[in-house]
């Protein structure tokens, strides 16, 4: 059976409609329909109940789902293992959400290269749904993400909590936000916490969906936004950004998700190395927060002394 038929089946099953599956596969909706019809002809059963609301698995489709996932995992594992570079025993495929790669994923990769000299590596970047899909298909061994989607065959572990801090062009930026503020969508939990912390704030003129790609814009245009403290460490040292004292800080947990069905010693070792990197990142981030708190206290003390002297 053509492996693309199984891949298309799973995209329709996961998305619930043919149009979304076509977008994910970068083909036309008619191509998806044709593939599903071919697959149903091969199996001799109907796999989906089609309606205006979408496509729902039939009982036969539910049975085929687990076999399709198994087939795709075996195929992807075979495809990557036969392409292992000469001189290496296996290939470990790691993935990361965009904002976790700089300063965290890169540290991990450097440590992996040093500690696993017999292993070749492939790195992928994407949003949680794409990384999860790749793991379910066997095309990814370990993923780093903020909002894990736990599925059969996958396991998740909390690594550390990013601290989302408000940064601006200088410490005098108002903690109540103004028209220079850019809202960065860090996910539904952040959106809810932000709304609770800033009930009077209606909406930002500019909203950016991917935080890691917004940093240069924020610095160049002297704007303000929320970022994980570790991401803005260099900008804080260069004084191109400042953490705004007394502004709310939002915890943002980062997770590791991995395949439990693959038997590779390198996966276990890689996860242990990841825990070591996470511990270091957590420690560095706490130092940043403590330094900012100390600076804020010093500014308050200086202001109090100045007010006392003028009185």
C-alpha beads as a LAMMPS data file, in Angstrom:
LAMMPS data file: protein, C-alpha beads

311 atoms
310 bonds

1 atom types
1 bond types

-500.0 500.0 xlo xhi
-500.0 500.0 ylo yhi
-500.0 500.0 zlo zhi

Masses

1 110.0

Atoms # bond

1 1 1 0.000 0.000 0.000
2 1 1 1.202 3.539 -0.834
3 1 1 2.418 5.080 2.432
4 1 1 0.930 8.434 1.331
5 1 1 -2.528 6.887 1.568
6 1 1 -1.956 6.093 5.249
7 1 1 -0.479 9.548 5.835
8 1 1 -3.496 11.210 4.206
9 1 1 -5.902 9.036 6.205
10 1 1 -4.267 10.133 9.470
11 1 1 -4.361 13.808 8.507
12 1 1 -8.098 13.594 7.839
13 1 1 -8.657 11.615 11.053
14 1 1 -6.701 14.138 13.150
15 1 1 -8.128 17.311 11.589
16 1 1 -11.694 16.083 11.192
17 1 1 -12.158 17.366 7.649
18 1 1 -10.730 17.028 4.156
19 1 1 -9.987 20.732 3.673
20 1 1 -7.714 20.997 6.735
21 1 1 -5.954 17.764 5.750
22 1 1 -5.317 19.180 2.267
23 1 1 -3.769 22.320 3.767
24 1 1 -1.466 20.288 6.016
25 1 1 -0.408 18.043 3.135
26 1 1 -0.045 20.959 0.674
27 1 1 -2.299 19.308 -1.900
28 1 1 -5.790 20.021 -3.241
29 1 1 -8.903 18.833 -1.424
30 1 1 -9.820 16.720 -4.461
31 1 1 -6.436 14.956 -4.181
32 1 1 -7.210 14.094 -0.548
33 1 1 -10.651 12.782 -1.511
34 1 1 -9.143 10.651 -4.282
35 1 1 -6.560 9.143 -1.922
36 1 1 -9.187 8.267 0.674
37 1 1 -11.370 6.647 -1.991
38 1 1 -8.397 4.593 -3.207
39 1 1 -7.647 3.499 0.347
40 1 1 -11.266 2.544 0.976
41 1 1 -11.287 0.573 -2.289
42 1 1 -8.130 -1.295 -1.229
43 1 1 -9.574 -2.155 2.199
44 1 1 -13.101 -2.764 0.979
45 1 1 -14.658 -0.664 3.745
46 1 1 -15.801 2.899 4.355
47 1 1 -13.379 4.727 6.669
48 1 1 -15.206 8.054 7.172
49 1 1 -18.745 9.272 7.611
50 1 1 -18.807 12.448 5.523
51 1 1 -21.089 15.391 6.300
52 1 1 -21.157 19.187 6.069
53 1 1 -19.680 19.254 9.593
54 1 1 -16.615 17.280 8.493
55 1 1 -15.425 13.702 8.437
56 1 1 -15.833 11.281 11.335
57 1 1 -14.208 7.857 11.563
58 1 1 -16.444 4.844 11.051
59 1 1 -15.921 1.807 13.299
60 1 1 -13.713 0.348 10.558
61 1 1 -11.821 3.658 10.385
62 1 1 -11.194 3.564 14.130
63 1 1 -9.762 0.066 13.782
64 1 1 -7.551 1.065 10.853
65 1 1 -6.285 4.179 12.673
66 1 1 -3.911 2.287 14.977
67 1 1 -2.548 0.198 12.112
68 1 1 -1.978 3.294 9.977
69 1 1 -0.044 4.987 12.791
70 1 1 2.047 1.876 13.325
71 1 1 2.789 1.606 9.599
72 1 1 3.829 5.243 9.389
73 1 1 6.073 4.974 12.458
74 1 1 7.838 1.919 11.057
75 1 1 8.228 3.595 7.665
76 1 1 9.643 6.837 9.089
77 1 1 12.014 4.981 11.392
78 1 1 13.243 2.854 8.480
79 1 1 13.624 5.919 6.245
80 1 1 15.764 7.777 8.761
81 1 1 17.814 4.786 9.868
82 1 1 18.826 3.788 6.334
83 1 1 19.994 7.370 5.815
84 1 1 22.338 7.361 8.848
85 1 1 25.588 9.093 7.780
86 1 1 28.569 6.805 7.329
87 1 1 30.563 6.361 10.527
88 1 1 27.577 6.768 12.899
89 1 1 25.466 4.081 14.550
90 1 1 22.077 5.871 14.431
91 1 1 20.295 9.172 13.907
92 1 1 18.526 10.967 16.760
93 1 1 15.836 13.387 15.612
94 1 1 15.066 16.240 17.981
95 1 1 12.520 19.037 17.631
96 1 1 11.778 22.281 19.397
97 1 1 9.158 24.978 19.532
98 1 1 10.583 28.201 18.070
99 1 1 11.012 30.092 21.346
100 1 1 12.727 27.174 23.090
101 1 1 15.450 26.696 20.475
102 1 1 17.665 29.791 21.046
103 1 1 19.498 29.607 24.358
104 1 1 18.058 26.198 25.245
105 1 1 17.722 23.810 22.320
106 1 1 21.079 24.928 20.936
107 1 1 22.783 24.307 24.284
108 1 1 21.284 20.844 24.350
109 1 1 22.416 20.047 20.801
110 1 1 25.993 21.103 21.557
111 1 1 26.017 18.846 24.626
112 1 1 24.547 15.957 22.626
113 1 1 27.278 16.265 20.002
114 1 1 29.930 16.171 22.710
115 1 1 28.478 13.328 24.787
116 1 1 27.171 11.047 21.997
117 1 1 30.007 10.918 19.450
118 1 1 28.599 7.810 17.720
119 1 1 25.196 9.410 17.008
120 1 1 24.176 11.674 14.106
121 1 1 21.538 14.352 14.688
122 1 1 18.670 15.993 12.852
123 1 1 16.891 19.037 14.310
124 1 1 13.397 20.299 13.477
125 1 1 11.615 23.518 14.482
126 1 1 7.834 23.906 14.664
127 1 1 4.719 24.557 16.684
128 1 1 3.447 21.914 19.175
129 1 1 0.844 20.393 16.839
130 1 1 3.430 19.806 14.096
131 1 1 6.009 18.366 16.521
132 1 1 3.397 16.074 18.080
133 1 1 2.261 14.906 14.664
134 1 1 5.867 14.133 13.684
135 1 1 6.364 12.064 16.850
136 1 1 3.173 10.109 16.255
137 1 1 4.362 9.406 12.715
138 1 1 7.797 8.278 13.918
139 1 1 9.613 11.212 12.290
140 1 1 10.691 12.783 15.601
141 1 1 12.168 11.202 18.734
142 1 1 12.146 14.048 21.290
143 1 1 10.331 17.385 21.244
144 1 1 10.595 20.563 23.351
145 1 1 7.378 22.545 23.706
146 1 1 5.280 24.713 25.984
147 1 1 1.894 23.055 25.480
148 1 1 2.348 19.285 25.122
149 1 1 -0.359 17.185 23.531
150 1 1 -0.239 13.827 25.271
151 1 1 -1.150 10.928 23.000
152 1 1 -0.710 7.134 23.251
153 1 1 2.946 6.243 22.769
154 1 1 4.186 9.626 24.010
155 1 1 5.432 10.694 27.420
156 1 1 5.904 14.236 28.777
157 1 1 8.078 15.647 31.554
158 1 1 8.196 19.180 32.956
159 1 1 11.694 20.605 32.432
160 1 1 11.569 24.121 33.882
161 1 1 9.391 27.221 34.034
162 1 1 10.235 30.101 31.767
163 1 1 9.478 33.433 33.412
164 1 1 7.666 35.817 31.080
165 1 1 8.798 39.318 32.044
166 1 1 7.771 42.708 30.713
167 1 1 10.666 44.417 28.927
168 1 1 10.791 47.893 27.442
169 1 1 13.253 50.480 26.136
170 1 1 14.032 51.695 29.686
171 1 1 13.021 51.104 33.308
172 1 1 10.739 54.154 33.217
173 1 1 8.331 52.428 30.847
174 1 1 4.924 52.362 32.642
175 1 1 4.033 48.998 34.147
176 1 1 0.382 49.705 33.260
177 1 1 1.282 49.504 29.504
178 1 1 0.827 52.191 26.825
179 1 1 0.594 52.478 23.033
180 1 1 4.181 51.227 22.624
181 1 1 3.202 47.849 24.011
182 1 1 3.146 44.892 21.602
183 1 1 1.067 41.886 22.622
184 1 1 2.792 38.564 21.938
185 1 1 0.542 35.537 21.940
186 1 1 2.289 33.004 24.185
187 1 1 -0.762 30.745 24.309
188 1 1 -4.214 30.564 25.894
189 1 1 -2.959 30.384 29.503
190 1 1 -0.862 33.526 29.047
191 1 1 -3.776 35.318 27.360
192 1 1 -6.029 34.560 30.351
193 1 1 -3.389 35.523 32.938
194 1 1 -2.568 38.726 31.046
195 1 1 -6.230 39.730 30.950
196 1 1 -6.524 39.142 34.700
197 1 1 -3.344 41.126 35.483
198 1 1 -4.242 44.042 33.194
199 1 1 -8.073 44.286 33.372
200 1 1 -8.073 47.906 32.148
201 1 1 -5.950 47.156 29.091
202 1 1 -8.196 46.662 26.092
203 1 1 -6.033 45.664 23.131
204 1 1 -2.621 46.254 21.633
205 1 1 -2.431 47.903 18.233
206 1 1 0.129 45.289 17.176
207 1 1 -0.049 41.593 18.040
208 1 1 2.681 39.110 17.118
209 1 1 2.100 35.358 17.056
210 1 1 5.659 34.036 17.334
211 1 1 7.613 35.597 20.186
212 1 1 11.104 34.433 19.250
213 1 1 10.802 36.232 15.905
214 1 1 9.625 39.493 17.484
215 1 1 12.651 40.399 19.595
216 1 1 14.523 42.324 16.892
217 1 1 11.382 44.333 16.131
218 1 1 10.881 45.224 19.806
219 1 1 14.491 46.391 20.217
220 1 1 14.762 48.304 16.920
221 1 1 11.497 50.182 17.388
222 1 1 11.847 50.782 21.148
223 1 1 8.659 48.924 21.969
224 1 1 7.626 46.870 25.018
225 1 1 6.466 43.244 25.259
226 1 1 6.544 40.086 27.360
227 1 1 9.426 37.634 26.778
228 1 1 10.999 34.737 28.667
229 1 1 13.786 36.230 30.797
230 1 1 16.408 33.893 29.323
231 1 1 15.652 35.027 25.747
232 1 1 16.358 38.707 26.503
233 1 1 19.485 38.118 28.601
234 1 1 21.854 39.536 25.942
235 1 1 19.653 42.592 25.388
236 1 1 19.520 43.258 29.137
237 1 1 23.313 43.111 29.375
238 1 1 23.632 45.433 26.375
239 1 1 21.030 47.798 27.941
240 1 1 18.965 47.756 24.736
241 1 1 16.073 46.453 26.852
242 1 1 15.179 46.710 30.527
243 1 1 12.904 44.566 32.651
244 1 1 10.128 46.801 33.983
245 1 1 10.171 46.698 37.825
246 1 1 6.956 45.624 39.583
247 1 1 5.239 44.467 36.370
248 1 1 3.591 41.034 36.763
249 1 1 5.743 38.009 35.925
250 1 1 4.003 35.017 34.342
251 1 1 5.284 31.424 34.679
252 1 1 5.484 29.537 31.380
253 1 1 6.321 25.818 31.815
254 1 1 8.500 24.107 29.205
255 1 1 8.120 20.371 28.568
256 1 1 10.003 17.522 26.994
257 1 1 7.917 14.981 25.038
258 1 1 9.347 11.775 23.636
259 1 1 8.563 8.521 21.890
260 1 1 8.195 5.592 24.304
261 1 1 7.927 2.914 21.630
262 1 1 11.357 3.392 20.037
263 1 1 14.150 1.281 21.518
264 1 1 17.140 3.608 21.277
265 1 1 19.651 4.029 24.109
266 1 1 20.429 7.505 22.782
267 1 1 16.914 8.715 23.635
268 1 1 17.352 7.985 27.339
269 1 1 20.805 9.580 27.376
270 1 1 19.553 12.624 25.449
271 1 1 16.725 13.168 27.945
272 1 1 19.139 12.987 30.882
273 1 1 21.393 15.575 29.182
274 1 1 18.316 17.707 28.543
275 1 1 17.508 17.682 32.263
276 1 1 21.037 18.966 32.977
277 1 1 20.658 21.806 30.478
278 1 1 17.219 22.669 31.886
279 1 1 18.607 22.872 35.425
280 1 1 21.281 25.307 34.231
281 1 1 18.777 27.417 32.279
282 1 1 16.485 27.548 35.312
283 1 1 19.398 28.682 37.498
284 1 1 20.450 31.388 35.005
285 1 1 16.902 32.678 34.743
286 1 1 16.528 32.933 38.515
287 1 1 19.736 34.986 38.632
288 1 1 18.304 37.394 36.056
289 1 1 15.087 37.817 38.056
290 1 1 17.024 38.322 41.305
291 1 1 19.292 40.935 39.708
292 1 1 16.284 42.848 38.413
293 1 1 14.629 42.722 41.828
294 1 1 17.811 44.059 43.431
295 1 1 18.033 46.868 40.863
296 1 1 14.380 47.762 41.440
297 1 1 14.962 47.901 45.196
298 1 1 18.024 50.107 44.678
299 1 1 16.041 52.491 42.461
300 1 1 13.272 52.710 45.046
301 1 1 15.771 53.397 47.803
302 1 1 17.474 56.120 45.730
303 1 1 14.107 57.717 44.945
304 1 1 13.120 57.631 48.636
305 1 1 16.414 59.246 49.668
306 1 1 16.014 61.917 47.011
307 1 1 12.464 62.647 48.161
308 1 1 13.651 62.776 51.764
309 1 1 16.461 65.183 50.878
310 1 1 14.147 67.500 48.934
311 1 1 11.716 67.546 51.860

Bonds

1 1 1 2
2 1 2 3
3 1 3 4
4 1 4 5
5 1 5 6
6 1 6 7
7 1 7 8
8 1 8 9
9 1 9 10
10 1 10 11
11 1 11 12
12 1 12 13
13 1 13 14
14 1 14 15
15 1 15 16
16 1 16 17
17 1 17 18
18 1 18 19
19 1 19 20
20 1 20 21
21 1 21 22
22 1 22 23
23 1 23 24
24 1 24 25
25 1 25 26
26 1 26 27
27 1 27 28
28 1 28 29
29 1 29 30
30 1 30 31
31 1 31 32
32 1 32 33
33 1 33 34
34 1 34 35
35 1 35 36
36 1 36 37
37 1 37 38
38 1 38 39
39 1 39 40
40 1 40 41
41 1 41 42
42 1 42 43
43 1 43 44
44 1 44 45
45 1 45 46
46 1 46 47
47 1 47 48
48 1 48 49
49 1 49 50
50 1 50 51
51 1 51 52
52 1 52 53
53 1 53 54
54 1 54 55
55 1 55 56
56 1 56 57
57 1 57 58
58 1 58 59
59 1 59 60
60 1 60 61
61 1 61 62
62 1 62 63
63 1 63 64
64 1 64 65
65 1 65 66
66 1 66 67
67 1 67 68
68 1 68 69
69 1 69 70
70 1 70 71
71 1 71 72
72 1 72 73
73 1 73 74
74 1 74 75
75 1 75 76
76 1 76 77
77 1 77 78
78 1 78 79
79 1 79 80
80 1 80 81
81 1 81 82
82 1 82 83
83 1 83 84
84 1 84 85
85 1 85 86
86 1 86 87
87 1 87 88
88 1 88 89
89 1 89 90
90 1 90 91
91 1 91 92
92 1 92 93
93 1 93 94
94 1 94 95
95 1 95 96
96 1 96 97
97 1 97 98
98 1 98 99
99 1 99 100
100 1 100 101
101 1 101 102
102 1 102 103
103 1 103 104
104 1 104 105
105 1 105 106
106 1 106 107
107 1 107 108
108 1 108 109
109 1 109 110
110 1 110 111
111 1 111 112
112 1 112 113
113 1 113 114
114 1 114 115
115 1 115 116
116 1 116 117
117 1 117 118
118 1 118 119
119 1 119 120
120 1 120 121
121 1 121 122
122 1 122 123
123 1 123 124
124 1 124 125
125 1 125 126
126 1 126 127
127 1 127 128
128 1 128 129
129 1 129 130
130 1 130 131
131 1 131 132
132 1 132 133
133 1 133 134
134 1 134 135
135 1 135 136
136 1 136 137
137 1 137 138
138 1 138 139
139 1 139 140
140 1 140 141
141 1 141 142
142 1 142 143
143 1 143 144
144 1 144 145
145 1 145 146
146 1 146 147
147 1 147 148
148 1 148 149
149 1 149 150
150 1 150 151
151 1 151 152
152 1 152 153
153 1 153 154
154 1 154 155
155 1 155 156
156 1 156 157
157 1 157 158
158 1 158 159
159 1 159 160
160 1 160 161
161 1 161 162
162 1 162 163
163 1 163 164
164 1 164 165
165 1 165 166
166 1 166 167
167 1 167 168
168 1 168 169
169 1 169 170
170 1 170 171
171 1 171 172
172 1 172 173
173 1 173 174
174 1 174 175
175 1 175 176
176 1 176 177
177 1 177 178
178 1 178 179
179 1 179 180
180 1 180 181
181 1 181 182
182 1 182 183
183 1 183 184
184 1 184 185
185 1 185 186
186 1 186 187
187 1 187 188
188 1 188 189
189 1 189 190
190 1 190 191
191 1 191 192
192 1 192 193
193 1 193 194
194 1 194 195
195 1 195 196
196 1 196 197
197 1 197 198
198 1 198 199
199 1 199 200
200 1 200 201
201 1 201 202
202 1 202 203
203 1 203 204
204 1 204 205
205 1 205 206
206 1 206 207
207 1 207 208
208 1 208 209
209 1 209 210
210 1 210 211
211 1 211 212
212 1 212 213
213 1 213 214
214 1 214 215
215 1 215 216
216 1 216 217
217 1 217 218
218 1 218 219
219 1 219 220
220 1 220 221
221 1 221 222
222 1 222 223
223 1 223 224
224 1 224 225
225 1 225 226
226 1 226 227
227 1 227 228
228 1 228 229
229 1 229 230
230 1 230 231
231 1 231 232
232 1 232 233
233 1 233 234
234 1 234 235
235 1 235 236
236 1 236 237
237 1 237 238
238 1 238 239
239 1 239 240
240 1 240 241
241 1 241 242
242 1 242 243
243 1 243 244
244 1 244 245
245 1 245 246
246 1 246 247
247 1 247 248
248 1 248 249
249 1 249 250
250 1 250 251
251 1 251 252
252 1 252 253
253 1 253 254
254 1 254 255
255 1 255 256
256 1 256 257
257 1 257 258
258 1 258 259
259 1 259 260
260 1 260 261
261 1 261 262
262 1 262 263
263 1 263 264
264 1 264 265
265 1 265 266
266 1 266 267
267 1 267 268
268 1 268 269
269 1 269 270
270 1 270 271
271 1 271 272
272 1 272 273
273 1 273 274
274 1 274 275
275 1 275 276
276 1 276 277
277 1 277 278
278 1 278 279
279 1 279 280
280 1 280 281
281 1 281 282
282 1 282 283
283 1 283 284
284 1 284 285
285 1 285 286
286 1 286 287
287 1 287 288
288 1 288 289
289 1 289 290
290 1 290 291
291 1 291 292
292 1 292 293
293 1 293 294
294 1 294 295
295 1 295 296
296 1 296 297
297 1 297 298
298 1 298 299
299 1 299 300
300 1 300 301
301 1 301 302
302 1 302 303
303 1 303 304
304 1 304 305
305 1 305 306
306 1 306 307
307 1 307 308
308 1 308 309
309 1 309 310
310 1 310 311
